[in-house]
Amino acid sequence: MSSQLSAPRAEVVVDLDAIRHNVALLSGRAAASGAATMAVVKADAYGHGALPVARAALGAGASWLGACSLKEALALRSAGITAPILSWLETPVVDFTPGISAGIDLSASSSAELARIDAAAERAGQRARVHLKIDTGLSRNGCPQQLWPALCADAASARHVEVVAIWSHLACADEPGHPSIDEQGKRFEAAYQVAREAGLRPKRHLANSAATLTRPDFHYDMVRTGIAIYGLNPVDTDDDLRPAMTFRSSVALVKRIPAGESVSYGHTWTAATDTNLALVPVGYADGVPRTLSGRMEVWLGGRRRPVVGRVCMDQIVVNCGDYEPRLGEEVVLFTHGRSGEPTAREWADTLGTIDYEIVTGMYRPRVVRRYVGTETGAAV
């Protein structure tokens, strides 16, 4: 291993074998219900890297990919991905023509959006593959129920559109037993009947990661697995999901300070006894939230050690007591936690957020991303 990789400044290591394991587990659940699996790789695969994750997921049992934007979907196509890709959220000024020409499936939540897709398909000289989205209670994207019959009728009569599926998204699937889950299921079934009455014969997809794990009755024709393929479980079941991301750095400087000396801006922490400090060259510019100041630990020298003083833009300080780390020694900020190391979920719980935000936020200019579980192990 090169000196750069053995002593990184800021590095995210993505375990593609963990991705494959998670996708195989989830797609096995879906297949038991007769459903296909979509691997959602939006937002650069939740910070893990869209192209390597897409390839790993397709090799492990996923047959579809999900991307939020047409730009994300087209990047996958241009890299040689031929699997079906659904892109579902655009601004009103985006031209759908390149996506249609590239065989990207598109989503429509209104008759106006459908008309734009139809016009783009005419320009492209080929039919657009469209998934109609119904709002079943999330009140976010999706067609309101009162406008759904008109959207289905417009889709049935559109000259350049093939309706592939209808779909929706669950608001509280990560809270099993929440009454909204069954209510959204009933609304989705009703929307399907309206689509059928309009002459459409669509497939259906509703289940996200949480519903894939807990609601096989919602698997329908396809499940859309997002956070779970990265090994982060939204419902705390005992499924063997394996976190794929490790965030690590290394020791840049070691110093011993006497009792009574304080650390970092504002002197918010003062040493009670003589102690060794390790300087680690990562900070809030690299994805370590400043709000974790005084509330986080790292894994260094085979055990957890507290970060003391304020998190700075470029560095944190670790209290090592009488342990004297060597220069360049690995510092793990979060990982899978199998030996007691900090995890992304722990960061999220401390901050009052979700682990989606933690891992997605790791795509930053100074953070090198490296892959293991491949032949190359290349830094990108």
C-alpha positions as CSV (number, residue, x, y, z in Angstrom):
1,M,0.0,0.0,0.0
2,S,1.3,3.4,-0.9
3,S,2.3,6.0,1.8
4,Q,-0.7,8.1,0.7
5,L,-3.1,5.3,1.4
6,S,-1.4,4.2,4.6
7,A,-1.5,7.7,6.1
8,P,-4.4,9.5,4.5
9,R,-5.3,13.1,5.2
10,A,-9.0,12.4,4.7
11,E,-10.2,9.2,3.0
12,V,-13.5,7.4,2.5
13,V,-13.1,3.7,1.9
14,V,-16.1,2.0,0.2
15,D,-16.4,-1.8,0.6
16,L,-18.0,-3.0,-2.6
17,D,-18.2,-6.5,-1.3
18,A,-20.5,-5.1,1.4
19,I,-22.6,-3.4,-1.3
20,R,-22.8,-6.8,-3.1
21,H,-23.8,-8.6,0.1
22,N,-26.5,-6.1,0.9
23,V,-28.0,-6.1,-2.6
24,A,-28.0,-9.8,-2.7
25,L,-29.9,-9.9,0.6
26,L,-32.4,-7.3,-0.5
27,S,-32.9,-8.7,-4.0
28,G,-33.4,-12.1,-2.4
29,R,-36.3,-10.7,-0.3
30,A,-37.8,-9.1,-3.4
31,A,-37.4,-12.2,-5.6
32,A,-39.3,-14.2,-3.0
33,S,-42.3,-11.9,-3.7
34,G,-41.7,-12.1,-7.4
35,A,-40.4,-8.5,-7.6
36,A,-37.4,-7.0,-9.3
37,T,-34.9,-4.8,-7.4
38,M,-33.9,-1.2,-8.2
39,A,-30.7,0.0,-6.6
40,V,-31.0,3.7,-5.9
41,V,-27.7,5.5,-6.7
42,K,-28.8,9.1,-6.6
43,A,-26.6,11.7,-4.9
44,D,-23.5,9.9,-6.1
45,A,-24.8,6.7,-4.5
46,Y,-25.4,8.4,-1.2
47,G,-21.8,9.6,-1.2
48,H,-20.4,6.1,-2.1
49,G,-19.8,6.7,-5.8
50,A,-22.5,6.1,-8.3
51,L,-20.7,4.2,-11.0
52,P,-18.8,1.6,-8.9
53,V,-21.9,1.1,-6.7
54,A,-24.1,0.7,-9.8
55,R,-21.8,-2.0,-11.2
56,A,-21.6,-3.8,-7.9
57,A,-25.3,-3.7,-7.4
58,L,-26.2,-4.9,-10.9
59,G,-23.7,-7.8,-10.5
60,A,-25.3,-8.8,-7.2
61,G,-28.9,-9.1,-8.2
62,A,-30.3,-5.6,-8.9
63,S,-31.8,-5.2,-12.4
64,W,-32.7,-1.5,-12.3
65,L,-31.0,1.7,-11.2
66,G,-32.6,4.8,-9.7
67,A,-31.4,8.3,-10.2
68,C,-33.0,11.5,-9.0
69,S,-31.8,13.6,-11.9
70,L,-31.5,13.1,-15.6
71,K,-27.8,14.3,-15.3
72,E,-27.1,11.5,-12.9
73,A,-28.8,8.9,-15.2
74,L,-27.0,10.1,-18.3
75,A,-23.7,9.9,-16.5
76,L,-24.3,6.2,-15.9
77,R,-25.3,5.7,-19.5
78,S,-22.2,7.4,-20.8
79,A,-20.1,5.1,-18.6
80,G,-21.5,2.1,-20.3
81,I,-24.4,1.1,-18.0
82,T,-27.1,-0.5,-20.1
83,A,-29.6,-1.6,-17.4
84,P,-32.9,0.2,-17.1
85,I,-32.6,3.5,-15.2
86,L,-35.4,5.6,-13.8
87,S,-34.9,9.4,-13.3
88,W,-37.7,11.1,-11.4
89,L,-37.2,14.8,-10.5
90,E,-36.5,17.7,-12.8
91,T,-37.1,21.4,-13.1
92,P,-39.5,22.7,-15.7
93,V,-36.7,24.0,-17.9
94,V,-35.0,20.6,-18.4
95,D,-35.1,19.1,-21.9
96,F,-36.0,15.4,-21.7
97,T,-34.8,14.7,-25.2
98,P,-31.3,13.4,-24.4
99,G,-32.7,11.2,-21.7
100,I,-35.3,9.7,-24.0
101,S,-32.7,9.1,-26.7
102,A,-30.5,7.4,-24.1
103,G,-33.3,5.1,-23.1
104,I,-33.8,6.6,-19.6
105,D,-37.2,6.0,-18.0
106,L,-38.8,9.2,-16.8
107,S,-41.4,10.1,-14.1
108,A,-44.4,12.3,-14.6
109,S,-46.4,13.8,-11.7
110,S,-48.7,16.1,-13.7
111,S,-50.3,16.4,-17.1
112,A,-48.0,19.4,-17.9
113,E,-44.9,17.4,-17.1
114,L,-46.3,14.5,-19.2
115,A,-46.9,16.9,-22.1
116,R,-43.3,18.1,-21.9
117,I,-42.1,14.5,-22.0
118,D,-44.4,13.7,-25.0
119,A,-43.1,16.7,-26.9
120,A,-39.5,15.7,-26.2
121,A,-40.2,12.1,-27.3
122,E,-41.5,13.5,-30.6
123,R,-38.3,15.5,-31.1
124,A,-36.2,12.4,-30.2
125,G,-38.1,10.3,-32.7
126,Q,-38.9,7.5,-30.2
127,R,-41.4,6.7,-27.5
128,A,-40.6,7.8,-24.0
129,R,-40.9,5.2,-21.2
130,V,-42.8,6.9,-18.3
131,H,-43.7,6.0,-14.7
132,L,-46.7,8.0,-13.5
133,K,-46.2,9.0,-9.8
134,I,-49.3,9.3,-7.5
135,D,-49.1,11.2,-4.2
136,T,-50.5,8.7,-1.7
137,G,-49.9,10.8,1.4
138,L,-46.3,12.0,1.5
139,S,-47.5,15.4,0.0
140,R,-44.2,15.9,-1.8
141,N,-43.7,14.9,-5.4
142,G,-46.5,13.0,-7.2
143,C,-49.9,13.7,-8.7
144,P,-52.7,14.7,-6.2
145,Q,-55.4,12.2,-6.1
146,Q,-58.1,14.5,-7.5
147,L,-55.9,15.1,-10.6
148,W,-54.9,11.5,-11.1
149,P,-57.8,10.4,-13.4
150,A,-56.9,13.2,-15.8
151,L,-53.2,12.3,-15.7
152,C,-54.0,8.7,-16.5
153,A,-56.4,9.7,-19.3
154,D,-53.8,12.0,-20.8
155,A,-51.1,9.3,-20.6
156,A,-53.4,6.8,-22.3
157,S,-53.9,9.2,-25.2
158,A,-50.3,10.5,-25.5
159,R,-48.9,9.7,-28.9
160,H,-45.2,9.3,-27.9
161,V,-45.4,7.9,-24.4
162,E,-45.4,4.3,-23.1
163,V,-46.6,4.1,-19.6
164,V,-44.3,1.5,-17.9
165,A,-45.5,1.8,-14.3
166,I,-47.2,3.7,-11.6
167,W,-45.4,4.4,-8.4
168,S,-45.5,6.3,-5.1
169,H,-43.3,6.8,-2.0
170,L,-44.0,6.0,1.6
171,A,-43.8,8.6,4.4
172,C,-43.4,6.5,7.5
173,A,-42.2,3.0,6.4
174,D,-39.3,3.4,8.8
175,E,-41.8,3.3,11.6
176,P,-43.4,-0.2,11.3
177,G,-47.0,-0.1,12.4
178,H,-47.6,3.6,11.6
179,P,-51.2,3.9,10.4
180,S,-50.2,6.0,7.4
181,I,-48.4,2.9,5.8
182,D,-51.6,0.9,5.3
183,E,-53.5,4.0,4.3
184,Q,-51.0,4.8,1.6
185,G,-51.2,1.2,0.4
186,K,-55.0,1.5,0.0
187,R,-54.6,4.8,-1.9
188,F,-52.0,3.2,-4.1
189,E,-54.3,0.3,-4.9
190,A,-57.1,2.7,-5.8
191,A,-54.8,4.7,-8.0
192,Y,-53.8,1.5,-9.8
193,Q,-57.5,0.7,-10.5
194,V,-58.0,4.2,-12.0
195,A,-55.0,3.6,-14.2
196,R,-56.4,0.3,-15.4
197,E,-59.8,1.9,-16.1
198,A,-58.0,4.5,-18.3
199,G,-56.7,1.6,-20.4
200,L,-53.2,1.5,-19.0
201,R,-51.5,-1.8,-18.0
202,P,-48.7,-0.5,-15.8
203,K,-46.4,-2.3,-13.4
204,R,-46.3,-1.1,-9.8
205,H,-43.5,-0.1,-7.4
206,L,-44.0,1.4,-3.9
207,A,-41.5,-0.2,-1.4
208,N,-38.4,1.6,-0.3
209,S,-35.7,0.0,1.8
210,A,-37.8,-0.1,5.0
211,A,-40.8,-1.6,3.2
212,T,-38.6,-4.1,1.4
213,L,-37.5,-5.4,4.8
214,T,-40.9,-5.3,6.6
215,R,-43.8,-5.2,4.1
216,P,-43.6,-8.0,1.4
217,D,-47.2,-7.2,0.5
218,F,-45.9,-3.9,-0.8
219,H,-43.2,-5.4,-3.1
220,Y,-45.5,-5.5,-6.1
221,D,-43.4,-5.7,-9.3
222,M,-40.3,-3.9,-8.1
223,V,-38.7,-2.6,-4.9
224,R,-36.6,0.5,-4.7
225,T,-33.7,-0.1,-2.3
226,G,-31.7,3.0,-1.2
227,I,-30.1,3.4,2.2
228,A,-30.1,-0.4,2.9
229,I,-27.8,-1.3,0.0
230,Y,-25.2,0.9,1.8
231,G,-25.6,-1.3,4.9
232,L,-27.6,1.3,6.9
233,N,-30.8,-0.2,8.3
234,P,-33.8,2.3,8.5
235,V,-35.9,0.0,10.7
236,D,-33.4,-1.7,13.1
237,T,-34.3,-5.2,12.1
238,D,-31.7,-7.9,12.7
239,D,-31.0,-8.3,9.0
240,D,-27.3,-8.8,8.2
241,L,-26.7,-5.5,6.4
242,R,-23.1,-4.4,6.3
243,P,-22.1,-0.7,6.3
244,A,-20.0,-0.1,3.3
245,M,-18.3,3.2,4.2
246,T,-15.3,3.9,6.4
247,F,-14.1,7.4,7.1
248,R,-10.5,7.6,8.2
249,S,-7.5,9.9,8.6
250,S,-4.2,9.7,10.3
251,V,-2.1,11.3,13.1
252,A,-0.3,14.4,11.8
253,L,1.3,15.6,15.1
254,V,1.7,14.3,18.7
255,K,2.4,16.5,21.7
256,R,2.2,16.2,25.4
257,I,0.6,19.0,27.4
258,P,0.5,19.6,31.2
259,A,-2.6,19.7,33.3
260,G,-4.3,23.1,33.1
261,E,-3.6,23.6,29.4
262,S,-6.6,24.1,27.1
263,V,-7.4,23.0,23.6
264,S,-8.7,24.6,20.4
265,Y,-10.8,27.7,19.8
266,G,-12.6,29.1,22.8
267,H,-10.7,26.8,25.2
268,T,-13.8,24.7,25.8
269,W,-11.7,21.8,27.1
270,T,-8.9,21.9,29.6
271,A,-6.6,18.9,30.5
272,A,-7.2,17.7,34.1
273,T,-3.9,15.8,34.0
274,D,-0.8,15.7,31.9
275,T,-1.8,14.0,28.6
276,N,-0.8,13.2,25.0
277,L,-2.7,14.9,22.2
278,A,-3.0,13.7,18.6
279,L,-3.6,16.2,15.8
280,V,-5.8,14.7,13.0
281,P,-6.0,16.7,9.8
282,V,-9.7,16.6,9.1
283,G,-12.4,19.1,10.1
284,Y,-15.8,20.5,9.1
285,A,-14.5,21.2,5.6
286,D,-14.0,17.4,5.3
287,G,-17.3,16.3,6.7
288,V,-16.8,16.3,10.4
289,P,-19.7,18.5,11.7
290,R,-18.6,21.3,14.1
291,T,-21.6,20.4,16.2
292,L,-19.9,17.2,17.2
293,S,-17.4,19.3,19.2
294,G,-16.9,17.6,22.6
295,R,-19.4,14.9,21.6
296,M,-17.4,12.5,19.4
297,E,-14.8,9.8,19.7
298,V,-12.4,8.2,17.2
299,W,-10.8,4.8,17.0
300,L,-7.1,5.1,17.5
301,G,-4.6,2.6,18.8
302,G,-7.2,-0.2,19.2
303,R,-9.7,1.7,21.3
304,R,-12.1,4.7,21.3
305,R,-10.5,8.0,22.3
306,P,-12.3,11.4,22.8
307,V,-12.0,14.4,20.5
308,V,-11.5,17.4,22.7
309,G,-12.0,21.1,22.0
310,R,-13.8,22.4,19.0
311,V,-13.8,20.8,15.6
312,C,-12.0,23.2,13.3
313,M,-12.2,23.6,9.6
314,D,-9.2,21.4,8.9
315,Q,-8.4,19.5,12.1
316,I,-9.5,17.9,15.3
317,V,-7.6,17.0,18.5
318,V,-7.7,13.6,20.2
319,N,-7.0,13.1,23.9
320,C,-4.8,10.0,24.1
321,G,-3.9,10.0,27.8
322,D,-0.6,8.2,28.3
323,Y,-0.8,6.4,24.9
324,E,1.6,8.0,22.4
325,P,0.4,7.3,18.8
326,R,3.0,7.2,16.1
327,L,2.9,9.7,13.3
328,G,0.8,8.5,10.4
329,E,-1.1,6.0,12.6
330,E,-4.7,5.3,11.3
331,V,-7.6,7.2,12.9
332,V,-11.0,5.9,12.1
333,L,-13.8,8.4,12.5
334,F,-16.6,6.0,11.6
335,T,-17.0,2.6,10.1
336,H,-19.1,-0.6,10.5
337,G,-18.6,-0.7,14.3
338,R,-18.0,-4.4,14.5
339,S,-15.2,-4.0,17.1
340,G,-16.8,-1.1,18.8
341,E,-15.7,1.7,16.5
342,P,-17.8,4.8,16.0
343,T,-20.5,4.5,13.3
344,A,-22.3,6.9,11.0
345,R,-25.5,6.0,12.9
346,E,-23.8,7.1,16.1
347,W,-22.9,10.5,14.6
348,A,-26.5,10.9,13.3
349,D,-28.0,10.0,16.7
350,T,-25.7,12.4,18.4
351,L,-26.7,15.2,16.0
352,G,-30.4,14.4,15.9
353,T,-30.4,13.6,12.2
354,I,-30.3,10.4,10.1
355,D,-27.3,8.4,8.8
356,Y,-28.3,9.2,5.2
357,E,-27.1,12.8,5.8
358,I,-23.8,11.7,7.3
359,V,-22.7,9.4,4.4
360,T,-24.1,11.6,1.7
361,G,-22.2,14.5,3.1
362,M,-18.9,12.7,2.7
363,Y,-18.5,13.6,-1.0
364,R,-16.1,16.5,-0.6
365,P,-13.1,17.9,-2.6
366,R,-10.4,17.0,-0.1
367,V,-11.7,13.6,0.8
368,V,-10.2,10.8,-1.3
369,R,-12.5,7.9,-2.1
370,R,-11.0,4.4,-2.4
371,Y,-12.7,1.1,-3.2
372,V,-12.0,-2.3,-1.7
373,G,-13.5,-5.5,-2.9
374,T,-12.4,-4.9,-6.5
375,E,-9.3,-5.8,-8.5
376,T,-8.1,-2.2,-8.5
377,G,-8.6,-0.6,-5.1
378,A,-8.0,2.7,-6.9
379,A,-8.3,6.1,-5.4
380,V,-10.7,8.5,-7.2
